[in-house]
């Protein structure tokens, strides 16, 4: 999927009351989420929405979970609840973990915010973080893959 196709989708959504749009094609998943403020103002999506930093709409492209096949010695931590994924306890602090970091069972990996409650997600395994599958601030559903961990040899 290229930028022109994304612009066409945004143009189609402009002026509608659709708040979340997801599309998967050719192994790429795109999610467009309008700000609640935009919906209150009639659903108009400004042209600045193409830059996620502006906060007007978020566009995420990630490999489809079906396309990711973890290695035999890798386990995936999934979202136990619906909410918003955060890598750090606050915007001005370092992430709990980065790719390549060793982790221990019970160590906090990330937070999922749900209804203003911060739910700490802990590692279920000892190992090394091999992939962080989401962007900070991305909405998650129950069962959404979050982080891949390569198991330690003794696990």
Secondary structure, DSSP 8 states (H G I E B T S, - for coil): --HHHHHHHHHHHTTS---EEEEEETTEEEEEEE-HHHHHTTS---GGGGSGGGSSEEEEEEE-GGG----TTEEEEE-SSSEEEESSSSTTS--S--TT-EE-TT-EEEEEEETTEEEEEE-SS-EEEEEE-S-TT-EE-TT-EEEEEEE-TT-
